[in-house]
Amino acid sequence: MKDSENIIVKPTFEFALAIIAYCEELESNKKFVVSNQLLKSGTSIGANVREAQNAESKNDFIHKFKIAAKEVEETIYWLELCKQSPNYPDCSTLIYQIETIQKLLIR
């Protein structure tokens, strides 16, 4: 199966691209600390999912997915902070995307 057809690889890659764009917007508004944290956790999800595709064993695969699930939780935290903080750009689309990814990871 190609990565572009993979049920979890494609959405996590697309989410990472959306996170990059949102973090660029945060940085333009001088929200550097949150931008840095969100960029790291939000892009790490797809990186771990992609790495799991070439896992050395079933346990390695599971481990990579557990790391991705932890990164999802951290990313949700940062997005909730953005949502509740005044003067932060709208992140409702990102929250919807991450909730969808979370459902795929914990199936």
LINPEHU-V146733 format. One line per field, one symbol per residue. ss: DSSP state (@ for helix, = for strand, . for the rest). phi: phi as a letter, one per 30 degrees, with the letter a starting at -180 (. if undefined). A space follows every 50 residues. Layout:
ss: ???
phi: ???
This chain:
ss: ..@@@...@@@@@@@@@@@@@@@@@@@@...@@@@@@@@@@@@@@@@@@@ @@.....@@@@@@@@@@@@@@@@@@@@@@@@@@@.......@@@@@@@@@ @@@@@..
phi: .dedcddcdddddddedddedddddeddcicdddedddddddddeddddd dddcddadddededdddedddddddeedddddddddicddbddddddddd dedddce
